[in-house]
Amino acid sequence: MSYDTSVQTELSDLLAGYLEKQADAQAAGIANFDGEVLPYEVGPVQPLDPKLAWDEALAVLPFYTKTSPQRRQAPPHWSQLVAGHESIVAIAFSAGNFPQLMRNFQTILMHPNLAEMRPTAGHPASVADLLPWAEEVARKKKFPEMLLALGALRLARHFDEGAKFIQSQDADIPADWRNGWENEKAALLWHQGRAEEARKIWDTLAATVPVLFNRGMAALFAGDRAAAKQHLSAAVTKLPTTSAWHHLGRLYLTLADLGRA
């Protein structure tokens, strides 16, 4: 069964609204997370629609440079990558990523330390056709396909192959794609568990919407609430309300207000 964007958005809105109420209660000195009964809708979400995930995986591209609105082909094993990926909380705004990777909202509410919820490398997915596809993309050197190939390798947790892809292509990136490419390099490090290295890259890049989002997200999960609110606020105002990335940014902002980091 497929779930459209409105269903996913309603769930995000539900959690954001719940957390905002908790923030108000906390400010009044009456918040109580421990042992509180949560609304059942805040529990694990339903299986994802691969098409919905792919739409959100492409959402970052217009912020890199002007791209045509044409429909882009998903990489091999896309449905498998979507269905098989574990739930993660700290999601970089980058090619191939989608906000619905956060599948279990309970995790946010119950975990006392967001810094401990940053991504780790995990085990690579078994996707035999993905690397040959990425190598073919590299030979053609087409954009934004190059960024999508790197994003797919990252999503599959093939971090060594992603690093080799970067090393072999880094010198040939066109100037108008360079900032986006650097954001993707930082995202690879972030999801590999190399958070501080990723933050250093994001801090050096031009302040595009993806970079602002990722600076704020990374700051949140490092416990820097002030920086998180500054950067996420700037990013969220520039993201369309129809985008799940907008709602994920709102959720992160609410977490920063709550001081859950």
C-alpha positions as CSV (number, residue, x, y, z in Angstrom):
1,M,0.0,0.0,0.0
2,S,1.3,3.5,-0.9
3,Y,1.1,6.6,1.3
4,D,1.0,10.0,-0.4
5,T,2.7,13.1,0.7
6,S,-0.3,14.4,2.6
7,V,-0.3,11.4,4.9
8,Q,3.4,11.8,5.7
9,T,3.0,15.5,6.2
10,E,0.1,15.0,8.6
11,L,2.2,12.7,10.7
12,S,5.1,15.2,10.7
13,D,2.6,17.9,11.7
14,L,1.2,15.8,14.4
15,L,4.6,15.2,16.0
16,A,5.7,18.9,15.5
17,G,2.4,20.0,17.2
18,Y,2.9,17.6,20.0
19,L,6.5,18.7,20.6
20,E,5.5,22.4,20.4
21,K,2.9,21.8,23.2
22,Q,5.7,20.1,25.2
23,A,7.9,23.1,24.6
24,D,5.2,25.4,26.0
25,A,4.7,23.2,29.0
26,Q,8.4,23.0,29.6
27,A,8.7,26.8,29.5
28,A,6.0,26.9,32.2
29,G,7.9,24.4,34.2
30,I,5.4,21.5,33.8
31,A,6.8,19.4,31.0
32,N,7.0,15.7,31.7
33,F,8.4,13.3,29.1
34,D,9.1,10.4,31.4
35,G,6.2,7.9,31.5
36,E,3.9,10.2,29.6
37,V,1.4,8.4,27.3
38,L,2.0,9.5,23.7
39,P,-0.7,9.6,21.0
40,Y,-0.6,6.4,19.1
41,E,-0.1,8.2,15.8
42,V,3.3,9.2,16.9
43,G,4.5,5.6,16.7
44,P,6.3,3.9,13.8
45,V,5.2,5.0,10.4
46,Q,4.0,2.7,7.7
47,P,6.2,1.3,4.9
48,L,7.3,4.0,2.4
49,D,6.3,4.5,-1.1
50,P,9.5,4.4,-3.2
51,K,8.1,7.0,-5.6
52,L,7.4,9.4,-2.8
53,A,10.9,8.8,-1.4
54,W,12.4,9.4,-4.9
55,D,10.6,12.7,-5.2
56,E,12.0,13.9,-1.9
57,A,15.5,12.5,-2.9
58,L,15.5,14.9,-5.8
59,A,14.3,17.9,-3.8
60,V,17.8,19.3,-3.1
61,L,18.8,19.6,-6.8
62,P,17.1,22.9,-7.6
63,F,19.0,24.5,-4.7
64,Y,22.3,23.6,-6.3
65,T,21.8,25.1,-9.7
66,K,19.0,25.5,-12.3
67,T,17.9,22.1,-13.4
68,S,15.2,21.1,-15.8
69,P,12.0,19.6,-14.3
70,Q,12.3,16.4,-16.2
71,R,11.7,13.1,-14.5
72,R,14.9,11.4,-13.5
73,Q,15.5,7.7,-13.5
74,A,15.9,6.2,-10.0
75,P,19.1,4.1,-9.5
76,P,19.0,0.3,-9.5
77,H,17.6,-1.3,-6.4
78,W,15.9,1.9,-5.4
79,S,12.8,0.2,-3.9
80,Q,15.1,-2.2,-2.0
81,L,17.2,0.7,-0.6
82,V,14.1,2.5,0.5
83,A,12.4,-0.5,2.1
84,G,15.6,-1.9,3.7
85,H,17.1,1.2,5.3
86,E,17.0,1.5,9.0
87,S,15.3,4.4,10.7
88,I,17.6,7.3,11.2
89,V,17.0,10.7,12.9
90,A,19.8,13.0,11.8
91,I,19.3,13.3,8.1
92,A,21.4,15.5,5.8
93,F,19.6,17.4,3.1
94,S,21.3,15.9,0.1
95,A,20.7,14.0,-3.1
96,G,19.3,10.5,-2.5
97,N,18.2,11.3,1.1
98,F,14.5,11.7,2.1
99,P,12.9,12.9,5.3
100,Q,10.9,9.7,5.7
101,L,14.1,7.9,6.6
102,M,13.0,8.9,10.1
103,R,10.6,6.0,10.5
104,N,10.2,5.9,14.2
105,F,9.3,9.2,15.9
106,Q,9.2,7.5,19.3
107,T,13.0,7.4,19.1
108,I,13.3,11.2,19.3
109,L,11.0,11.5,22.2
110,M,12.5,8.7,24.3
111,H,16.2,9.3,23.8
112,P,17.7,11.6,26.3
113,N,20.7,12.7,24.2
114,L,20.4,13.6,20.5
115,A,24.2,13.7,20.1
116,E,24.2,9.9,20.5
117,M,21.7,9.6,17.6
118,R,24.1,10.8,14.9
119,P,24.5,8.3,12.1
120,T,27.0,5.4,12.1
121,A,28.3,3.6,9.1
122,G,26.3,0.4,9.5
123,H,26.4,-2.5,7.1
124,P,26.4,-2.0,3.3
125,A,23.3,-3.1,1.4
126,S,23.6,-5.9,-1.0
127,V,22.9,-4.2,-4.3
128,A,24.9,-5.8,-7.0
129,D,23.9,-3.5,-9.9
130,L,24.5,-0.2,-8.1
131,L,28.3,0.2,-8.4
132,P,28.3,-0.6,-12.2
133,W,25.5,1.9,-12.6
134,A,27.5,4.6,-10.7
135,E,30.6,3.8,-12.8
136,E,28.6,4.3,-16.0
137,V,27.4,7.6,-14.6
138,A,30.9,8.6,-13.9
139,R,32.0,7.8,-17.4
140,K,29.3,10.1,-18.9
141,K,30.0,12.9,-16.3
142,K,26.4,14.2,-16.6
143,F,24.9,16.4,-13.9
144,P,23.0,16.1,-11.7
145,E,23.3,12.4,-12.2
146,M,26.8,12.5,-10.8
147,L,25.4,13.8,-7.5
148,L,22.6,11.2,-7.5
149,A,25.1,8.4,-8.0
150,L,27.1,9.6,-5.0
151,G,23.9,9.9,-3.0
152,A,22.8,6.4,-3.9
153,L,26.2,5.0,-2.8
154,R,25.8,6.8,0.5
155,L,22.2,5.6,1.0
156,A,23.4,2.0,0.3
157,R,26.1,2.6,2.9
158,H,28.8,1.8,0.4
159,F,31.0,4.5,1.9
160,D,34.3,3.2,0.6
161,E,33.0,3.2,-3.0
162,G,31.5,6.7,-2.4
163,A,34.9,8.0,-1.3
164,K,36.6,6.4,-4.4
165,F,33.9,8.0,-6.5
166,I,34.7,11.4,-5.0
167,Q,38.4,11.0,-5.4
168,S,38.2,10.0,-9.0
169,Q,35.8,12.8,-10.0
170,D,36.7,15.7,-7.7
171,A,39.0,17.5,-10.1
172,D,36.4,17.6,-12.9
173,I,33.3,19.1,-11.2
174,P,31.9,22.1,-13.1
175,A,32.0,25.4,-11.2
176,D,28.2,25.7,-11.1
177,W,27.9,22.3,-9.4
178,R,30.9,22.6,-7.0
179,N,28.9,23.9,-4.0
180,G,26.4,21.1,-4.4
181,W,29.2,18.5,-4.8
182,E,30.9,19.7,-1.6
183,N,27.5,19.4,0.2
184,E,27.3,15.8,-1.0
185,K,30.9,15.1,0.2
186,A,30.0,16.4,3.6
187,A,26.8,14.3,3.6
188,L,28.8,11.2,2.9
189,L,31.0,11.9,5.9
190,W,28.0,12.7,8.1
191,H,26.2,9.4,7.4
192,Q,29.5,7.5,7.8
193,G,29.7,8.7,11.4
194,R,32.4,11.4,10.7
195,A,30.3,14.2,12.1
196,E,32.9,16.8,12.9
197,E,34.6,16.4,9.5
198,A,31.2,17.0,7.8
199,R,30.5,20.1,9.9
200,K,33.9,21.6,9.0
201,I,32.9,21.3,5.3
202,W,29.4,22.7,5.8
203,D,30.9,25.7,7.7
204,T,33.1,26.6,4.7
205,L,30.4,26.5,2.0
206,A,28.2,29.2,0.6
207,A,25.0,29.5,2.6
208,T,22.6,27.8,0.3
209,V,19.4,26.3,1.6
210,P,20.8,22.8,1.8
211,V,24.0,24.0,3.5
212,L,22.0,26.1,6.0
213,F,19.7,23.1,6.7
214,N,22.7,20.8,7.3
215,R,24.6,23.3,9.4
216,G,21.5,23.5,11.6
217,M,20.8,19.8,11.7
218,A,24.5,19.0,12.5
219,A,24.5,21.7,15.2
220,L,21.3,20.3,16.8
221,F,22.8,16.8,17.1
222,A,26.0,18.3,18.5
223,G,24.1,20.0,21.3
224,D,24.5,23.6,19.9
225,R,20.9,24.7,20.1
226,A,21.6,28.4,19.3
227,A,23.4,27.6,16.0
228,A,20.7,25.0,15.2
229,K,17.9,27.5,15.5
230,Q,19.8,30.1,13.5
231,H,20.6,28.0,10.5
232,L,17.4,25.9,10.5
233,S,15.2,29.0,10.7
234,A,17.0,30.4,7.7
235,A,16.6,27.2,5.7
236,V,13.0,26.4,6.6
237,T,11.7,29.8,5.5
238,K,13.0,29.1,2.0
239,L,11.6,25.5,1.7
240,P,8.1,25.1,0.3
241,T,5.5,24.0,2.8
242,T,4.6,21.2,0.4
243,S,8.1,19.6,0.9
244,A,8.7,17.0,3.6
245,W,12.1,18.7,4.1
246,H,10.2,21.8,5.3
247,H,8.4,19.7,7.9
248,L,11.6,17.9,9.0
249,G,13.3,21.3,9.5
250,R,10.3,22.4,11.6
251,L,10.6,19.2,13.7
252,Y,14.4,19.9,14.2
253,L,13.6,23.5,15.3
254,T,11.1,22.2,17.8
255,L,13.6,19.8,19.2
256,A,16.1,22.7,19.6
257,D,13.4,24.7,21.4
258,L,12.8,21.8,23.7
259,G,16.5,21.5,24.5
260,R,16.5,17.8,23.8
261,A,20.0,18.0,22.5
